Amino acid sequence: MIHVAIVSYFSIGAYDNNTLDENQMLSEILSELQISHEIVSWSDTAVKWEQFSLLLIKSTWDYFDYYPEFLTWIDRIKKLRIPALNSMDTILWNSSKRYLLEIESKGYPVIAGMILEKGLPIVKEKIASKIQSETWVVKPLVSGGAKNTLKINGDNWDQHLEKIQAWVNEEAFLVQPFVTEVERVGEYSLIFFNRKFSHAVLKTPASKDFRVQHYFGGTIKPIIPSASMLLSCQNLIDEFASESLYVRVDGVEIDGEFHLMELEMIEPYLFLGLSEQAISNYKEAIMARLT
């Protein structure tokens, strides 16, 4: 008999404020399909992973806070040969934003940027020569939820340099051009299940902020993407996420062309409560994989 783990995290309210409980939505879907399951935290040392025939990765929202432990957990699951959706190889690849540079190298429009490697001195001139923008966004290479993310321009670079260098001494960071379209229009998120488009939203930051996450006051509304945007995202899915159960493609439009900001394949919030067809599409995709 199949027994499924819905893989989550120990919530302390840092990342799930103002969200619907999509773990519970997934649980209800599995119950309707009469599939035995339970919700467990990836970091719970008491969990006997061997009991599960499949892991559904849903909300491991603190993985970047405990990245070495998360990598150890991935290695353990791989050694146990427990299948997962999305797969452990996919999650490992997607857990570091280096993947953005890989996608960019294949010719796709990406807000990729430049990596500040761990332990190396930061040279402003190198960044300026690589990133043709007066304003930069600095974030950890392994991160989520806008953790340790700064927006910096030429006027305030020096006052932040010491802090950023201290961060880089501990871990690698990514410097990206600041995209004004995020403030002016917002960031688009298109959700796909089993390579098929399901639904989309537009995330708009709060006034005088640049972070679109709901827990920073951002607003979210359902949208119908343009044909060109949908095609751009479908091409990304087909090349980089063809085996994935779920993917959220985040990006912006610049001069009418979609530019990728994130290809979310680990624990994206799927906005299941903002679209009438979202839950049914999700259920259909799960049925195709599990039954």
Sequence and secondary structure as in RCSB ss.txt:
>XXXX:A:sequence
MIHVAIVSYFSIGAYDNNTLDENQMLSEILSELQISHEIVSWSDTAVKWEQFSLLLIKSTWDYFDYYPEFLTWID
RIKKLRIPALNSMDTILWNSSKRYLLEIESKGYPVIAGMILEKGLPIVKEKIASKIQSETWVVKPLVSGGAKNTL
KINGDNWDQHLEKIQAWVNEEAFLVQPFVTEVERVGEYSLIFFNRKFSHAVLKTPASKDFRVQHYFGGTIKPIIP
SASMLLSCQNLIDEFASESLYVRVDGVEIDGEFHLMELEMIEPYLFLGLSEQAISNYKEAIMARLT
>XXXX:A:secstr
  EEEEEE    SSS TT   HHHHHHHHHHHTT EEEEEETT TT  GGG SEEEE   TTGGGGHHHHHHHHH
HHHHHT  EES HHHHHHHTSTHHHHHHHHTT  B   EEE TTS   HHHHHHH   SEEEEEESS  TTTT E
EEETTTHHHHHHHHHHHHHHS EEEEE  HHHHHT EEEEEEETTEEEEEEEEE  TT     GGGT EEEEE  
 HHHHHHHHHHHHHH TT SEEEEEEEEETTEEEEEEEE SS    GGG TTHHHHHHHHHHHHH 
